[in-house]
Amino acid sequence: MAMLQVIASGLAGVERLEFHSVGTAGREAFDSALRLIEEDLGVVDAGARALARRIAVMGFEWGTSDGN
């Protein structure tokens, strides 16, 4: 979810994103998302459709809801 929020805000031209997480696990998830975006997806110049394809091939799966 963190990765989607960061990517969506970037595509929308948002200059600053406030991300609130609960505890260390939330911060680690956010940091992991940033690393994936920067290292595995590279610069997002190809547009939303190409970016969606890149994310799809990464094979993410839905987790279990925590009720939020």
N, C-alpha and C positions, 0 to 999 in steps of 0.2 A: 504494500500500500504506500509505503514511503516513496518508493521508486516512482510509482505512478503520479504521486503528488508533485514530486520534484520535476518530472518530465512535463507534466501538464502545465505547471506554472512557467516553465521555460518556454514552451511552445506558445503560451499566451502572452509572453513578453513581460511577465512579472519580474520586477527588479529585486525584490526582497521577499523571501518566504519565511514566515514564522512557523516553526515546526515544534510542537510540544509533545514530549514523550514521557512515559511514566517509568522512571527508574533506569537502571543501566541497560537492561535488555532492550528498551525502546531506543535508547541512544545508539546501541550497537547495531540495531536494525537500520536506523537512519544512516549511520556511517557506512554500512555494507551497501546500502542502496546507492550512495554517492560513489563508492568505488566501482560498482557495476556500471553506472552511467559513464563515469570518466574513463575506465579502463576497457570494459568489454563492449560498450556501445559506441564509444568515441564521440566526436563532436556531432551534434544533431543538426546536420546540414541537409540531409537527404529528404526531409519532410516526414510528416506523421505516418504515412502509409509504409514507407521503408523502415521507419523506426519500429512500427508495430510488427513487421515481419522479423526484424532482428530480435525483438523481445520474445516472439512466439517460438523461435527456434531454440531459445534458452530453456524451454521446457518447464516453466514454473507451474506449480499446482496450487489449487486453493487449499488453505489450511482449515483448521477447525475454528469456528467462530468463538470469540470470547464474550459475546453478548453485546458488543458495542455497535 
